[in-house]
Amino acid sequence: MSRIPEPNPRRAGPNILEVVRLSLDELRKSERKVADLVLGNPAQVLAGTVAEVAKLADVSQPTVIRFCTAVGCTGFHDFRLRLAQSVALGTPATHSVIRADDPPSAVVEKIFEYTMTSLDWARHHLDAAALGAAIELLAAARSITFFGFGASAIVAQDAEQKFPLFGVPCRALADNHQQVMAAAMMGPEDVVIAISNTGQSHGIIEAARIARDHGARTIALTGARAALSDLCDITLLVETLDNTDAFTPTTSRVAALVIIDVLSTAVALRRHGDQMDRMRDMKMTLSHFRTGPASSEEDPD
């Protein structure tokens, strides 16, 4: 009898449906039959025994067990438990592909389910130690600069407008020339958060390198371990379930925005006394500005 392989710890994750989807290219042909059954009808697999699943997938029972260990489970029982958890999380990305003939109601359902599932995936894969180190670095910073291009620039701009929470001067730069100039003027008490979902944007990598070479501390906010994470002091890996489908929602940007909220809020919670009082005054002033009567000097039109 052939030996059943040990479970692969790299594939351990909260949403086993997404683990299966991401593992398709690595599975054997017979194991992929089981994977197709799981992705096509998870409820049917959840209700079945090993023998029943094997029959439905047209494979042997040992193949079902090998499939379970190949996707990071200790056996069929463990796989079923994790499958139940995944079904409870909501519709997996595999079932959320938007089609050209989808009505608006289906688009709403798929995008919301896809985003929530992907955010949950990112949350469970976030490195708590790296997050804590980033918060410590930001809390001690003299200034914070956010670098980003394209969609990442939007995240950087959102971070910039949260500067009262960070408690120090913040700026967001989306022009590479400005990034390089700012990086060259930094020192040991300055912090750069370089934002790139791919981790491969050459301009962001170069600006982060210049900032590091001038003594600044660097944090990579990225969706993949690549050249940017290799360069920076701390990597906040925000892994999402984006793919290249034309209609796929940009969940990577949503997840990055959430991480900015986490960082700014955590840093603000470390502020005490006068800083917190000033923040409360700022919020009250802003609220009055939004809802108070218009100034008599304003044009009534």
C-alpha positions in Angstrom: 0.0 0.0 0.0 1.3 3.4 -0.9 2.1 5.8 2.0 -0.4 8.6 2.5 1.5 11.9 2.4 1.7 14.2 5.4 -0.5 17.3 5.4 1.1 20.4 3.9 1.1 23.1 6.6 1.6 25.8 4.0 -1.9 25.2 2.8 -3.5 25.5 6.2 -6.1 28.3 6.2 -9.6 29.1 7.4 -11.3 28.8 4.0 -10.6 25.3 2.7 -12.6 26.0 -0.5 -10.1 28.7 -1.4 -7.2 26.5 -0.5 -8.6 23.8 -2.8 -9.1 26.4 -5.6 -5.6 27.7 -5.3 -4.1 24.2 -5.2 -5.8 22.9 -8.4 -2.6 23.1 -10.5 -0.6 21.2 -8.0 -3.0 18.2 -7.5 -2.7 14.9 -9.2 -5.3 14.2 -12.0 -7.3 11.8 -9.7 -7.1 14.3 -6.8 -8.4 17.0 -9.0 -11.5 15.0 -9.6 -12.2 15.3 -5.9 -11.4 19.0 -6.0 -13.8 19.6 -8.8 -16.6 17.8 -6.9 -15.8 19.9 -3.7 -15.8 23.2 -5.6 -18.9 22.3 -7.7 -21.0 21.0 -4.8 -19.5 21.5 -1.3 -22.8 20.7 0.4 -22.9 17.2 -1.2 -19.4 16.5 -0.1 -20.1 17.8 3.4 -23.0 15.3 3.7 -21.2 12.3 2.3 -18.9 9.6 3.7 -15.4 8.8 2.2 -17.0 6.0 0.2 -19.8 8.2 -1.1 -17.4 11.0 -2.1 -15.1 8.6 -3.8 -18.1 7.2 -5.8 -19.3 10.7 -6.8 -15.8 11.7 -7.9 -15.2 8.4 -9.6 -12.0 7.7 -7.7 -10.8 5.3 -5.0 -11.2 6.0 -1.3 -7.4 6.3 -0.7 -7.5 9.0 -3.4 -10.0 11.0 -1.3 -7.8 10.7 1.7 -4.7 11.8 -0.3 -6.6 14.8 -1.6 -7.5 15.8 2.0 -3.8 15.7 3.1 -2.7 17.4 -0.1 -4.8 20.5 0.8 -3.4 20.7 4.4 -5.9 18.5 6.4 -5.1 15.6 8.6 -7.8 13.4 7.1 -11.3 13.3 5.8 -12.9 14.2 9.2 -10.6 17.3 9.5 -11.4 18.2 5.9 -15.2 18.1 6.5 -14.9 20.3 9.6 -13.0 22.9 7.7 -15.4 22.6 4.8 -18.3 23.3 7.1 -16.5 26.4 8.4 -15.9 27.6 4.8 -19.5 27.1 3.8 -20.4 29.2 6.9 -18.1 32.0 5.7 -20.2 32.6 2.6 -19.9 32.1 -1.1 -16.3 31.2 -2.1 -14.6 33.2 -4.8 -14.9 30.2 -7.1 -18.7 30.6 -7.0 -18.6 34.4 -7.3 -17.4 34.8 -10.9 -19.4 37.6 -12.5 -21.0 36.8 -15.8 -22.0 39.2 -18.5 -25.6 38.1 -18.3 -25.9 38.4 -14.5 -28.7 40.7 -13.3 -28.0 43.5 -10.8 -29.2 41.4 -7.9 -26.7 38.7 -8.7 -23.8 41.2 -9.1 -24.7 42.7 -5.7 -24.7 39.2 -4.1 -21.5 38.1 -5.7 -19.4 41.2 -5.1 -20.5 41.4 -1.4 -19.9 37.7 -0.8 -16.6 37.7 -2.7 -15.3 40.8 -0.7 -16.4 39.4 2.7 -14.8 36.0 2.0 -11.6 37.6 0.8 -11.4 40.0 3.7 -11.8 37.0 6.1 -9.0 35.2 4.2 -6.7 38.2 4.6 -7.6 38.6 8.3 -6.7 35.0 9.1 -3.4 35.2 7.2 -2.2 38.5 8.7 1.1 38.2 10.6 0.2 39.5 14.1 3.9 40.0 15.0 4.6 42.0 11.9 1.5 44.1 12.6 2.6 44.8 16.2 6.1 45.8 15.0 4.6 48.2 12.4 2.4 49.8 15.1 5.5 50.3 17.4 7.4 51.9 14.5 4.6 54.2 13.6 4.0 55.3 17.2 7.6 56.4 17.5 7.9 58.1 14.1 8.6 61.8 13.6 6.8 61.7 10.2 5.1 59.1 8.1 5.1 59.1 4.3 2.9 56.8 2.1 4.1 55.8 -1.3 1.7 54.3 -3.9 0.8 54.2 -7.6 -2.7 53.7 -9.2 -5.1 51.9 -6.8 -2.4 51.9 -4.2 -2.2 55.7 -4.4 -5.9 55.7 -3.3 -4.9 53.7 -0.2 -2.1 56.2 0.4 -4.4 59.2 0.2 -6.9 57.6 2.6 -4.0 57.0 5.0 -2.9 60.7 4.7 -6.3 62.0 5.7 -6.1 59.9 8.9 -3.0 61.9 10.1 -4.8 63.1 13.3 -4.9 59.4 14.5 -1.2 58.9 13.7 -0.4 62.1 15.7 2.5 63.2 13.4 2.8 64.8 10.0 1.7 62.4 7.2 1.8 62.7 3.5 0.8 60.6 0.5 2.9 60.8 -2.7 1.9 59.2 -6.0 4.4 60.9 -8.2 7.7 58.9 -8.5 9.8 62.1 -8.8 8.3 63.4 -5.5 8.7 60.1 -3.9 12.4 60.0 -4.7 13.0 63.6 -3.6 11.2 63.0 -0.3 13.0 59.7 0.3 16.4 61.4 -0.2 15.6 63.9 2.5 14.5 61.4 5.2 16.3 60.4 8.3 16.2 57.7 11.1 13.0 59.0 12.7 11.0 59.0 9.5 8.8 56.0 8.4 7.8 55.1 4.9 4.8 52.8 4.2 5.3 51.5 0.6 2.1 50.2 -0.8 2.0 47.8 -3.8 -0.3 44.8 -4.2 2.1 43.0 -6.4 5.2 44.0 -4.5 6.9 44.5 -7.9 6.3 48.2 -8.8 9.8 49.3 -9.8 9.2 53.0 -8.9 7.9 52.1 -5.4 10.8 49.7 -4.8 13.4 52.3 -5.8 11.8 55.1 -3.7 11.7 52.7 -0.6 15.3 51.7 -1.2 16.4 55.4 -1.3 14.5 56.1 1.9 16.1 53.1 3.6 19.6 54.1 2.5 19.0 57.5 4.1 18.1 56.0 7.4 14.3 55.9 7.3 12.5 52.8 8.5 10.3 51.1 5.8 7.1 49.1 5.9 5.8 47.2 2.9 2.0 46.9 2.6 1.6 44.3 -0.1 -0.4 41.4 -1.3 2.6 39.2 -2.2 6.1 38.5 -1.0 8.3 39.9 -3.7 11.1 42.4 -4.2 9.4 45.1 -2.1 9.0 42.9 1.0 12.7 41.8 0.6 13.8 45.4 0.8 11.6 46.7 3.7 12.2 46.4 7.5 8.6 45.1 8.1 6.2 43.4 5.7 2.5 43.5 6.2 1.3 40.8 3.8 -2.4 41.4 3.0 -3.2 38.3 0.9 -6.5 38.5 -0.9 -8.3 36.3 -3.5 -8.0 38.7 -6.5 -7.6 37.1 -9.9 -7.3 38.4 -13.4 -11.0 38.1 -14.4 -12.2 41.3 -16.0 -15.1 41.7 -13.6 -13.3 40.7 -10.4 -13.8 43.3 -7.6 -10.6 45.0 -6.3 -10.7 43.3 -2.9 -6.9 44.0 -2.5 -7.6 47.7 -2.2 -10.5 47.1 0.3 -8.2 44.9 2.4 -5.4 47.5 2.3 -7.8 50.2 3.4 -8.8 48.1 6.4 -5.2 47.6 7.4 -4.7 51.4 7.3 -7.7 51.7 9.6 -6.1 49.1 11.9 -2.7 50.9 12.0 -4.1 54.4 12.5 -6.5 53.3 15.2 -3.9 51.2 17.1 -1.4 54.1 17.0 -4.1 56.5 18.2 -5.0 54.2 21.2 -1.4 54.7 22.3 -1.8 58.4 22.5 -2.7 59.9 25.9 -3.6 63.1 27.6 -3.3 66.3 25.5 -3.1 64.4 22.2 -6.4 62.7 22.7 -8.0 65.9 24.0 -6.9 67.7 20.9 -8.4 64.9 18.7 -11.7 65.2 20.5 -11.7 69.0 19.9 -10.9 68.4 16.2 -13.8 66.0 15.8 -16.2 68.4 17.5 -15.0 71.3 15.3 -15.3 69.1 12.2 -18.8 68.1 13.2 -19.9 71.7 13.7 -18.3 72.6 10.3 -20.4 70.0 8.6 -23.7 70.7 10.3 -23.5 74.3 11.5 -25.2 77.3 9.8 -23.6 78.7 6.7 -21.3 81.8 7.2 -22.9 85.1 6.3 -19.9 85.8 4.1 -20.8 82.8 1.9 -22.5 83.4 -1.4 -26.2 82.4 -0.9 -26.2 80.9 -4.4 
